[in-house]
Amino acid sequence: MADASTPEHETLIEFPCNFPIKVMGETHIDFTLEITKAIQQHAPEFDTHLIEMRGSAGGKYISLTCMVYVVSKLQLDNIYRTLTAHPMVRVVL
């Protein structure tokens, strides 16, 4: 029978930790700002110095690898939900 702590044990990730989240979308001047704001809804201390940015060879797409300090599976899941629901985001890994 599951108890209230079960969701935290459904992962091999040990919390708290720095967790890399890769976010991809079409190149847009506000992409990084929008992704930063989305992450900060759930991790207010996240800042843009923790982002690695790469453009595609043709320049149409951009990927951001965001190193986010997360304290729980719920927090990480909420970040993923917010990012995948964002209209500028194509893929979140």
Buried (B, 14 or more C-beta within 10 A) or exposed (E): EEEEEEEEEEEEEEBEEEBEBBBBBEEEEEBBEBBBEBBBEBBEEBEEEBBEEEEEEEEEBBBBBBEBBBEBBEBBBBBBEBBEEBEBBEEBE
